[in-house]
Amino acid sequence: MAKDNMIRHTHWNANRFDISGKLVEVIEKLQAKLKEIPEEYRPTAEIDVEMEQYEYDTSYFVQVTISYERPMTAEEIVLRDQHIKEIEERRRQWDLLQLEQLKKKYEK
């Protein structure tokens, strides 16, 4: 599979309440989440933990994300390609507009 047809898929988003508790229980929950990922993609699985503490408060927010890399589906490839074409067309329209404005400016 071509590298450009791979996507990082978010498997699980959790907050601090989803991963709080006894260490054994948290590890078991994470192992269960790993087992839910198709075996061939497990080597690409990653966990990301972000914490944000609020400036005027003692509270904080923790976000835990588990993701893995997998091939894009045929539908995702079509959507990506459509999006690329739309961006290219917008850039072309912008360039034509700029060209027209420069012609007006310098052809006087």
N, C-alpha and C positions, 0 to 999 in steps of 0.2 A: 504494500500500500504506500502510495506516495506520501511523503511527510506533509505536503500541503493539504492532504485530504484527511488529516487527523484533527481531532478536536479535544479540548479539555472539557470533560463532562462533570458537572457538579452532581455528586451522588447524594450528599447529605449536608444540610445546613442545620446547625444546632446552636443553642445559646447555653449560657452557663448552667441553667437549670437542667438541661438535657445531659450534661456530663458531670454533674455534681454528685457526690455520694462517696461510698467506700471505693477505694482504689480497685479492688478486685471486681466490683460491679462495673466500674467505668471501663476497665480493660476488657471485660467480657462484652460490653456493649460495642466497643470499638472493633473487637474481633468479629462480632456478628456483622457489623457494617462491612468489614473487609470481605467476609464470606459472601455477601450479597453482590459484590463486584464480580463480573465474569472472570474466571480464572486466568484467561489469557491476558487480561488487562491489569491484574493485580500488581505486577512489578512497577507499573507507572503510577500507582495510587499514592496520593500525597494528602497530608493533613495540614491545614493552615489555621492558626489560632490568632485572633486579633482581639485586643482589649482596648477599650476607650473609657477613660475616666473623665467624668464631667467636672469642669473647672470649679463650679460653685457648689458642688455637692460631693458627698463621700461615696455616692453610688458609682457603679461602673457597668459597662456592657461588654460581654465577651461573645464573640462569634466564632464558631468552629465550623470549618468547611472540609469535607472530604471530597476529593475529586480524582479522576483518572483520565488517562488519554485513551481514546478509541477512534476507530475510523468514522468519518462522517457518514450519515445515511444518504441514500440517493436524494431524498427530499432536502436535506441540509445542503448538499452540494448544489442543487438547483437554486435554492434560496440565496446561497452565497454568491453564485454566478450572476443571478439577477441583480443583487445588491451592487456588485462590482460594475455591472453595465450601467446601472442608474447613476452611480458616482462618476463614472467616466463621461456619461452624457451631460451631467451637471457641470463637470469641468470643461467640457467642450463648449457648452453654452456660455459659460463664464469667459472663456478665452475669446470667443467670437464677440461678445459684448465689449471686452477690453480692446480688441482689435478695432472694432467700429469706433470706439471713443478715441483711440489714438489716431486713427485716420482723420477724424474730424478735427482733432487738435493740430495735426501737423500738415494737413493738406490744404491749409488756408493760403 
